[in-house]
Amino acid sequence: MTANDSPPEDRSADEEPDRSFAVDVEEVLEDADEEESPSQGLFDDLLSGDPIFENKEVLRPSYTPHELPHRSDQINKMATILVAALRGETPSNILIYGKTGTGKTASAKFVSQELEQTSKKYDVPCEVEYINCEVTDTQYRVLAQLANKFIEQNRAHAERRLEDLADLREAIEEGATAPEATPFGSATEIDSRVDELEEELEGMEPVPMTGWPTDRVYKEFFDAVDYRERVVVIMLDEIDKLVEKSGDDTLYNLSRMNSELDNSRVSIMGISNDLKFTDFLDPRVKSSLGEEEIVFPPYDANQLRDILQHRSDIAFEERALTDDVIPLCAAFAAQEHGDARRALDLLRTAGELAERGQAERVDESHVRKAQDKIELDRVVEVVRTLPTQSKLVLFSIILLEKNGVHNINTGEVYNIYKRLCEEIDADVLTQRRVTDLISELDMLGIVNAIVVSKGRYGRTKEISLSVPTEETEAVLLADSRLSQIEEIQPFVQARFDN
Ligand SMILES: Nc1ncnc2c1ncn2[C@@H]1O[C@H](COP(=O)(O)OP(=O)(O)OP(=O)(O)O)[C@@H](O)[C@H]1O
């Protein structure tokens, strides 16, 4: 609370009251009494009761923790490699691997912040540039984004230099400094440096995000990096997405830059949760990029517990959690490949559910509900974004299950699927394609398809739903095309057709 927020009655008795202030407050209070309060108390109930969270932001993915328990080995290894930058040398390129939610990005960002702060402390020019390749996924965009970051920095640097020179010039004019005593030796030299800098500044124009030939963008980026002496670490998060979308040209260009740069040095730090992505790289890129490799193993339940404990101390009010909440969140997340993001999501969602239910404390039941909610949200999102054809296949399976058909086979799904396609005027795919779509749904965890042998009748798939029927059906029917299916019942007869 700031001083201005303090209510007037907080004032101590012996203090001289500020009359003008007191009168104002009284008037305001009287006015407020006369007017009918415009609020109907919609939020009052929700605000009543003890708060559960002290700072919920701490549990969100955007928060960068100051402490990363169980990652000191990986952090120290990164620091040992990157310290070269602070000595003005080029650090080895680093590849960081690990499954999702194992703290790769958080650790890399933590080390980068430390590196940049230390570089400022010792006045060694060293910078880290972060690119998320899931968002910036083409060579053009990566280079343009990097070029623009460096151009912006170079502009700021040139402007600062110009200001310094203007000060110097003023000091000379006022007679406070002799031109000979400056590193330039004369006022004319200073003026010509000013002209030079102004010309450079004029040339520092941002690169457009589309439209140029890629080699021009590369040249701009190259010149911008090499504008002054420094070591640059380029952090490419989700680097596998870049390679998947646009090949390894960007990495090839970045990894061979150092041999051509005059003033600066570049080092690459790639982060990936796909351990196999280097198989697709040109062998030269692969060996250059993987000079150093750091693996982030999944967390076990005990480690997740520590991580959650650290965060919950800041995130929740004291005594807001019952004792079993953190162990249960940790256990659930450990079952899912030791994902700290999932553990934090669970804890936050459990807290939100408790808050919504106006519970005094978060308990085990909130964690279980949160687990169901997160799982359902995931299913809804996956189903919602399926292509129409997959939605039709899934809908066929739902219709069969709802009508009590067990051990559904591909032929039965196909028959219903065909009818549905006719009903909404969609193209009918071949049974082979539909079988592929069923396998994709299986991989997404939406259906379970096991291959069973039928002796001399060959093999067939037995399909069952792995997600809640009602909710999934509702998501499917929210699709404008599928919502055109009106009479659902008669379709089920179709399973025996052919
Ligand atoms: N050791 C840790 N201590 C505290 N928080 C952690 C730790 N490890 C991960 N986290 C938190 O878990 C979440 C996920 O971490 P992060 O984004 O670093 O994972 P990642 O390995 O980069 O995952 P992805 O590959 O999906 O990007 C973040 O909110 C992060 O702050």
Ligand as a Chemical Component Dictionary entry (heavy atoms), coordinates in Angstrom:
data_LIG
# 
_chem_comp.id                   LIG 
_chem_comp.type                 NON-POLYMER 
_chem_comp.pdbx_formal_charge   0 
_chem_comp.three_letter_code    LIG 
# 
loop_
_chem_comp_atom.comp_id 
_chem_comp_atom.atom_id 
_chem_comp_atom.alt_atom_id 
_chem_comp_atom.type_symbol 
_chem_comp_atom.charge 
_chem_comp_atom.model_Cartn_x 
_chem_comp_atom.model_Cartn_y 
_chem_comp_atom.model_Cartn_z 
_chem_comp_atom.pdbx_ordinal 
LIG N1  N1  N 0 14.698 -27.459 -12.237 1  
LIG C1  C1  C 0 13.658 -26.644 -12.340 2  
LIG N2  N2  N 0 13.338 -25.818 -11.341 3  
LIG C2  C2  C 0 12.289 -24.983 -11.434 4  
LIG N3  N3  N 0 11.485 -24.914 -12.482 5  
LIG C3  C3  C 0 11.746 -25.711 -13.523 6  
LIG C4  C4  C 0 12.841 -26.610 -13.512 7  
LIG N4  N4  N 0 12.854 -27.294 -14.675 8  
LIG C5  C5  C 0 11.807 -26.836 -15.392 9  
LIG N5  N5  N 0 11.152 -25.885 -14.704 10 
LIG C6  C6  C 0 9.958  -25.165 -15.144 11 
LIG O1  O1  O 0 9.189  -26.042 -15.938 12 
LIG C7  C7  C 0 8.648  -25.379 -17.085 13 
LIG C8  C8  C 0 9.161  -26.037 -18.331 14 
LIG O2  O2  O 0 10.568 -25.846 -18.428 15 
LIG P1  P1  P 0 11.314 -25.515 -19.798 16 
LIG O3  O3  O 0 10.479 -24.618 -20.660 17 
LIG O4  O4  O 0 12.669 -25.073 -19.487 18 
LIG O5  O5  O 0 11.326 -26.962 -20.424 19 
LIG P2  P2  P 0 11.956 -27.433 -21.778 20 
LIG O6  O6  O 0 12.801 -28.595 -21.440 21 
LIG O7  O7  O 0 12.584 -26.302 -22.500 22 
LIG O8  O8  O 0 10.658 -27.931 -22.511 23 
LIG P3  P3  P 0 10.267 -27.841 -24.066 24 
LIG O9  O9  O 0 11.183 -28.761 -24.765 25 
LIG O10 O10 O 0 8.849  -28.312 -24.089 26 
LIG O11 O11 O 0 10.426 -26.410 -24.456 27 
LIG C9  C9  C 0 9.059  -23.935 -16.955 28 
LIG O12 O12 O 0 8.008  -23.221 -16.351 29 
LIG C10 C10 C 0 10.265 -23.986 -16.053 30 
LIG O13 O13 O 0 10.387 -22.787 -15.348 31 
# 
loop_
_chem_comp_bond.comp_id 
_chem_comp_bond.atom_id_1 
_chem_comp_bond.atom_id_2 
_chem_comp_bond.value_order 
_chem_comp_bond.pdbx_ordinal 
LIG N1  C1  SING 1  
LIG C1  N2  SING 2  
LIG C1  C4  DOUB 3  
LIG N2  C2  DOUB 4  
LIG C2  N3  SING 5  
LIG N3  C3  DOUB 6  
LIG C3  C4  SING 7  
LIG C3  N5  SING 8  
LIG C4  N4  SING 9  
LIG N4  C5  DOUB 10 
LIG C5  N5  SING 11 
LIG N5  C6  SING 12 
LIG C6  O1  SING 13 
LIG C6  C10 SING 14 
LIG O1  C7  SING 15 
LIG C7  C8  SING 16 
LIG C7  C9  SING 17 
LIG C8  O2  SING 18 
LIG O2  P1  SING 19 
LIG P1  O3  DOUB 20 
LIG P1  O4  SING 21 
LIG P1  O5  SING 22 
LIG O5  P2  SING 23 
LIG P2  O6  DOUB 24 
LIG P2  O7  SING 25 
LIG P2  O8  SING 26 
LIG O8  P3  SING 27 
LIG P3  O9  DOUB 28 
LIG P3  O10 SING 29 
LIG P3  O11 SING 30 
LIG C9  O12 SING 31 
LIG C9  C10 SING 32 
LIG C10 O13 SING 33 
# 
